[in-house]
Amino acid sequence: MRPDGDVTPIDTDYTVGQDNVVVKVGPFGLDIHNRVFAISGLLVIAFVVVTLAFNEQASPIFEGMQSWLTSNLDWFFLSAGNVFVLLCLVLVVSPLGKVRLGGTEADPDFTYAGWFSMLFAAGMGIGLMFYGVSEPITHFTEAYGGVQMEDGVRVDGAPLGGAEGNAEAAYALGMAATIFHWALHPWAIYAVLALGLALFSFNKGLPLTIRSIFYPLLGERVWGWPGNVIDILAVLATLFGLATSLGLGASQAASGLNYLFGLPEGQTMEILLVVGITIIALVSVIAGLDAGVKRLSQINMTLAALLMLFVIIVGPTLAILTGFAQNLVGYISNLPAMSNPFGREDTGYSQGWTAFYWAWWISWSPFVGMFIARVSRGRTVREFLIAVLLIPSLACVFWMTVFGTTAIEQYLSGYEDVAAAELSLQLFTMLDALPWAQVTSFIGIILVVVFFITSSDSGSLVIDTIAAGGKVNAPTPQRVFWCTFEGLVAIALIVGGGLGALQAMAVSAGLPFTAVLLMSCIALVKGLMNEPR
């Protein structure tokens, strides 16, 4: 799309798809970047084959890999998260905030209401369904239990110094610790990449792919091997980040089906769910049911809002409504301590939770970032950053407050099953103590499944765009390939170690892409500095 008004385009001879290989076999066609698609595709295939062939040996490898990365590089992930937040805040107050995406005269493609709703939708997903109850109740009980030492080493998972025996303080700390993982930091990660994609696509005239952001640093070399490596890392990070979410969704859906209908839990059921839902996503990819997926997403958002409203009405209404503001205050007051990357004593929290989350958010950033970029043309940088940081963050805070407060109040009133259940079952255990538990739990399963389908369908589109050299309308068989392998990677990780393997690959894929994102911050600032305001 041509810019409106003044911009500073980048003068390059590169044209989208010039390094692509175009093949047509009967009715099927391929239009792929010859190196990015081939290398990333072969690496993914090799990973699936090796993990499935040696699944017994894979589990301890994944566990050891995650333990080493989070215990030795937690400072790197936490520091990177702080860099992204600080950069966003500096850009908001600086003159660079006046730059308009799409040109000085560009009009927004969507109204505020439409734009906000899409940003809100981007923040809703399997993660909120899986962790909406389990994370607040876990942090609360750990904080309530206080600091525990063995042989002079701290072994508890309580955030910061805990709040032993003090229910009110443990609630405040547990909710602050939860919100920390769902508010400013993850959305700053998404905002940095989304802003870079939007700027270099809408203003600079470069392809909508990750390598384009690095033109100020690499020049024409960005179309060669340095750019290929960047896009390959983006493909792998996105695919493993999506596979982690799909694995979590399968685990929760299996627990819900066992709770509701007595269907067997375990690895086989999770694999069957991944296969079934991947097939549904494939049907939508093949048939091109973009409108259907959009309608499905809208229905899902409506169901999520209704479920949340139901919990507010029949749950501890007053505690929820007063807790929202209190939780925000608690989050802000604890933010400096929780974001500190060095000298942490609460390693059970900072390494076991925060380091994993930051790597997971970073691996999701190409997926969410490209979506946000595509719907944000016409906004100023200041407008963009304020909205992307605040709107989804507040939505996540409210969701966590509703479900977390309800679960904690249940626990304090004597219903301890909500804390004792497995992570994947805690949502359904919480709903079980409320009226119409069968109905709301069934809605919960539908939400997980539809988030699964839309994530797989949309994720395959984003990965394919990157692997097709920035082409946004590449042939359907390519999306079929990526959609299929998202499911296969999730299955391989479930077989190779379950939740631990899923988390390990999210961290491993997020590590190199963290370095990519940090470098993109420099390129982003350089790109903004020569844009008219």
Phi, psi and omega in degrees: 000132182288144178290157176249119182091200185278136172216172173242086184290158176267127182273106179221150178276354184291136174241145183302125176089005184292336178261011183278154172256123181252121182230140176230122178238103183062230181279352185261144179225157175230142176219085192238148172292122193301329182260315184298311181295314185297311185289312181295320178298314180295321178297319180293315179300315180299319180299313181298313183297312183294317181295318178290325181287327183237050187294328180291321178283338185290322186303307179295330178295314179298315181298316180294323180296314180295317181299316182293315183296314183286330181276335182257336184239017178301323180298326181291314179296316181294319179296317179298316178302319179294322179300315182296318179296313182297319179299315180300315181294320178295317180295326180299318185267351183272165176300337179296341178295345181276349179298135181254132180286119181104359179115159185297336182252010184291136175261143178301142179285340184225152174292167177302317182298314180294317181295313179299320181295324179289323176295320178297317180297324180296332181276348180264139179184191182302324182302316180292325177292318184287316188259357184302323176259315190295323182287311178302316182292325178293310180296323178297309183294323177295315179295320180296325179287338176081185182286135178233131184242143172223120181054039177078006181245135179284129187238002181274172178250016183293138175290143180050234183263007182070186179208065189304123174073359182251099186297318182295315179292324179293323177297312181299317182288320180297319179289321177298320180294326178289311182299326178307324183275354186232004186248242192301314187298307179299323182284336172291322176301311179295319186296319182299312181289319180298318179296318178298315179298315181296315183297310186281345175269307186282325184260322185266347176076024180263163180300152180279075178212161191298322184299332183301327181300333188268008180302319179299337181264325188252344183062217183294343178294345181296339179272356179259212186296322176303317178291324177300317180297317179300313182290324177297316177298322178295317179299311182294318179299313182296315183295317181286328174296317177295318180299323177299313179296319180295322177295318177297317180297318179296319179299316182289319179297320178298318178296319179294319179293325176293318180294317185279315190241000179074014178293147183296140174272182173112185187298317183298315180297319180297320179294317178299321178295316179299316180298311183298315184285328176295323177297317178298316178298322179296320178301317180293325178293312183294317183281349181067040184275055180300317179297321179297317179296321179297317179294321177299319179296318180295319177297319181296318178297321178295316178297319179297317179295320179294319178297317179295317179297321178299314181296323178298317186288313185268348179270200179284078190306310183296317180298323179292311185293321177283332183290332183302307180294318180298320180293322176298316179297316179297322178297313182296319182290329180267355185302314180301317182291319182287333180270358179293122184272351188237150174066029182281136174264336181273061185293333177301326178273308187292325179269317184286334182244299190295314181300318177298313182299314183298318178295321180294314177300318181296321179292334177276348190299323177297322181294302182291321182299318180292323177297312181297319180300317186290340181255008188245012178298139179097352179268149172285161178301318180297313179300315180302308185293318180299315182293313184293326179284319190268313188299304179294325179300313180296322178298316179294319179300316182293318178301311181296323178296315182298306186281322180292314180298318179300313181295317181293319177297322176298316180298315182291336179272003175111355180271083187276353179300329184297330178271332184279338183292159175296156183307315185290344183256353189293327176300313182290327177294320177295315180295332181297334180273000180251164177297158176054041185300322181297318182292310183293325178293322177296319175299320178301317178295317178301316179301313180299314183296315183289322173301321177302309183298311183293325177295316181295315181295311181291321180297320179295327177294316181294313179299318181295323178300317179293315184285350177257019176071023178100001177285127185267350180234051180288161182304146184301321182305330179293319177293326176299317179302309184291321178299317179298316184283339169300315178294318181294322177295318178300317178297315180301320180289323176297315179293324186273009177150005174066219185302320180298320179292320179299314180293321181298318181287328175297317179293316183295318179288328181288334184300302181294328181286340173298316177298321177299314181295322179297319178293327181294335178299317179295314180297322180298313180297317179298321179293323180288329188294333181254017177269139174293148184246000000 
